[in-house]
Amino acid sequence: MTRLSKEQHPDFIWTWKSNARGSRSSIWFPYVSEINKTKKGWIVCYNGGELIIDLGKIDFIMFYGASGTLPLEFLDELSKNKIIFMIHRRNLIKPYMFYPATVGDQVDVLSSQIIYRNNEIKKAYIARLLIKERFNKMEEYYSISSTTYYELGKSRTVQKIRSIEAATTKLFWDKWFSNLNSSMHRRTDNPLSAALDAGSKFIYGILLRWILFHKLSPCHAYLHEPTDYPSLVYDLIEPYRYMIEDAVSISYMSEKNIDEKKLVAKSLEELKRILNEVVYVPASRQMVKRKNLLHGIVLALRAYLLGETKRFVIPVEGKKKGGRPPKISYRLPGER
């Protein structure tokens, strides 16, 4: 049994404390089964062990895939300590939220998210960086011209950025399918498209979890503007789509003439393997598993929206190199 600390568990418990002065911690538990009170504090039993928590030091709790019952006294103490409590499951767009009678949060990230979204310059800035990182990874399959990068860099509207992205992505998919010696196409029903869609849904669930955990609205995005679906998830997935494409490509090439059901299953297993590989992240000079990049991009956006960093620095894998790294206010969880 352990106590809550500043440490980030690489697989199970996640905690986060904002840089804001006097802020409290947020905590996520996977598959909680039982909660009991002792003289030492509340003991939460979850998939992976037990943890003693001090509610006076927490401002937000999320139970992911919870089961069992919740003691009324526990809920009373959450309200007393002004703690927001969430119960969430994979792909659940609207999780169960429990708010105390009066909620005072020193860090209002939601207001900043919407203000930045209404600012055309800042919105285009975020969208450009997302697509630039997407293009950087496309280069492994398809050579993108310097003119395209130049046009992207000087784009000041989301409409222009989306136009450049659409034209480039079309050429990329032609090359990607060609490399697999396949006559299939991305926008038609076929085994490769089904496997790509399944991978997107898998990553979608992970990103949605962290967006909700860090108190952002999943429906207020920058590149994808409609608010009637979790558009922010699709924004933040862009720099990491290469993981899905690599997983499907590897799975397809390893066994030709594989049927759709087997290809989807094989691709998801390969995607899990890719997510668990350790990579180097130049922005923070850390070694982490790839899956922690998905958490990191939410931390990066949050830090930028709150003014903790001057730039939106997207954590991506790369090689160790000299020079001064960008100034960022966050660390990726699960450092090796």
N, C-alpha and C positions, 0 to 999 in steps of 0.2 A: 504494500500500500504506500502511496506517495502523496505528497502535498503539492498544491498548485505552486508552480514557480514560473520564472520567465522562460524556461526551456521549451523548445518546440519539439514535440514528439514527431519523428519522421513519418509515422504511419497512422497513428490513432488520435491522441489528443492534440488539439491546436489551440494555442493562446495567442493573443495579440494585444499589445498595449500601445496606444497612440503616443506620439511625441508631445502631444498637448500637455501643458502643465497641470498636474493634479489629476490626470486621467486615470481611469480604472481599466482593468483588463476585460477582454472578451474571450469566451471559451466555447469550444465545440466538442461535443461528445458523440461518438458513433454507437448506435444501437444500445441505448441505455435500457437496463432491465430492472433496476431497483434503486431507490433513494431512501436513505435512513439518516436520522439525526443522532449524533453522539455528543459527548462533552467536548470533543475536539472540533466539531463542526459537522457539516453535511457530508456524508459519504455517498458518492455516486458510483454505482456499479455499471460498467459498460463493456463492450466487446474488446477485451484487451486487459482488463484489470479493474482496479478501484482507485478513486481519488478523493481526497479530503479537500473541500473548498470553503473559503471564507467569503460569504456573500457580500461582506462590506467592502471587498476589494474588486468587485466585478460589476460591470455595467450591462453586459449582454451575454446570454447563454443560448446556444442552439443545440437541440437534440436531433441528431440525424438518424432516421430509421428507428425511432424509439418504439418500445413495447412496454407492457406492464402498466402500473398505476402511479399517479402522482399524489403524494401526501398534501392535504389541504394546507397544513402548516408550512410546507415548503413554498407553496404559492403565496401564502401570506407574507413570508419573509422576503420573497422576490419583490412584492409590492412595497414593503416597508423600506427596502434598500433601493427602490426606483430602478429595478432591473427589467429590461425588456427580454422576454423569453419566446423562443421560436421552436416549433416542431416541424421538421422538414424531411421530405423523402425525395428520391431521385425523380427529376422531371416534374416536380410539383411546383407550378409557377406561382401559386398563391398559397404559401405555407400558413400554418396556424400561428398567429401572433398574439401574445399576451402583453398588454401594456399596463403599467401602474397608473393610478389615478392621475398623477402629475408626473410628467416625464421632462427632465431637464438634462439635455446633453450638451456638454461643453464644446463638442465638435459636431457641427451641423454639415455633414458631407452631402446630404441630399439636396439642400438648397444650393450649394456650390455646384453640384452636378447639373442642376436645371439652369442655373445662371450661365454656366459655361456653354451649355447646349443652345441657349438663346443668343449667344455671341457668335456671329458668323466667322470671325477671325479665329477664335479659339476652337470652334467646332471643326473648321477646315484643318487647323493645325493637328488636332488629334487624329482626324481621318487620314491625313497625309502620312503620318508616322505609321499608322496601322498598315496601310497599303504598301508603304516602302519596305517594311519588314516582310510582308507577304511576297513582294517581288524579289527580295534578296534570296529567299529560299526557292522561289521558282527557277532561279538561275541554274540550279542543279540539273534541271530538265530542259530548260529553254533559255536561250540567250536574249536578254532584254536590252534594247538599244539605249545608248546614253541619252538620245533625244526623248525617249519615254520618261526616263528619270528626271530630265530637265523640265519637261512639261508638267510632271507631277509636282516637282518642287515649287514651281511658280503658280500652281493652282490655288485659288483663294475661295473657291466655292465647292461644297460637297458634290453638287451636280457634276462639275467638271472632273473631280476626282473619281467619281463613280464611272463616268464615261471612259476615262483612261483605264481604270481597272477592268471594266467589262471587255474592252477591245483586247487588252493584254491577256486576260484570262482565257478568252476564246482561243487564241493562238497557243497558249500553254497547254490547254486540254487536247488540242490536235496533236501536239508533240508528245504529250504524256501517253495517250492511247497508242500512238504510233510506235513509241519505244517498247510497248508491250506486244507489238505485232497484232493489235486488236483492231477490228473494224467497228467496234462499239463507239458510242458517243456519250458525253456526259449528261445531256438533257433527254436521254431516252431510257426506257426501262430495260435494264440489262444487269447481269451479275456484278460487274465492276461498279456501276453507279449505286447499286444496292449496298455494296460493301462500303463505299465512300460515305453514303448517307448514314449507315449504321455507326461508322466511326465518328461522324459529326455529332450524332445523338449522344454517344458515350462522352465525348469531350464537353458537350453542351451541359450535361448533368453536373460535371465537376466545376465548370465555370459558374453555373447558376448558384451552386452552393456557396462559393466564395464571394460572389456579388452580394448575395443576401446576408452573408455573415458580416461583411464590412459595411452594412447599412446603406448600400447603393440601390437605386431603383433599377431592376432589370429591364424596364420598358422605356428608359430614357437614354438614347444612344446618340452617337455623333455621325458615324458613317451610314448606318441604317436608321432612318428617321421616324418611321411609323411607331406609334406608342401602343398599338393594340396587340403586340406580342413582345417577348423578351428580346428586343433588338440589341441591347447592350451585350448579350451573350454572343451574338453573331459578330459584333464589332471585335470583341476581344479574342475570338477564335481565329481571326485572320492570320496573325503572325505564326500560328502553330498548326495550320492546316497541312503543312508538309509532313507532320508525324502521321496523319491519317493516310496521306497519299503514299508515303513510304511503306506503311504497314500493308496496304492493299497491294501495292506493286510487288513486294517481296512474297506475299502469300500467293498471288496469281502466278508469278513466275516459277514458284516452287512446285506447282502441280497444275499443269495445263488441263483444259477441259473439265475443270472442277465445277460442280453445280453451284447455284447461287447460295443455297443454305449453308453448304460447307465453306464456301469462300467467305461469307459474312462471319461465320464462327472463327475461321482461321485468321481472318484479318483482325478481329477484335483481340484474339490472343496475342497476335504479333504487336498490336498497338499497346497492349498492357506491358509487354516486354520492353518496347521502346520507351514508354513512360517511366519505367523503372531503371533505365540506364542512367548512370551518373555522368554529368557533363559539366564543363567549366563555363561560368557566366562572367564575361569581362566587366560588365557594368558594376557588379558588386564584388568581383574577385572572389567568387565562391564556387565550391564544387557541390552540386545538388543533383537530385534525380530530376529528370525532365518534367515529371508531373508537378514539381514545385514551381516551374515556370508559369503554370496556369494560375497558381495562387499569387505568384509574384506580379503578374500584369495587373491584377486587381489592386494590389498594394501600390503599384506604380501610379495607376490612375488616381487612386485615393490621395496619395501624397501630392500629386500635381493639383488636384482640385482644391485641396486644403491650403495650397501655397507653401507646403513643406519643402517642395523642390520647385525650381524655376522652370524645369523642362519635364516633359513626359518621357521618361527613360524606360523603354520597354525591355524587360530582361529576356535576352536570347542567348543561346549557346554560341560559343566561339572558342578561339585559341588564346592562350596567354600571350600578352604582349606588353611592351613597356609603355611608358607615358602615364599621365595622371588620369585616373578614372573619373567619370562624371560624378558630381556631388548628388547623392541621393540620401533620403532620410529613412529608407527601409532596408531590412535584411531579408533575404529569402529564407523561408523555414526549411528545416531538414538538412542543414549544412553538414557536409561530410568532413 
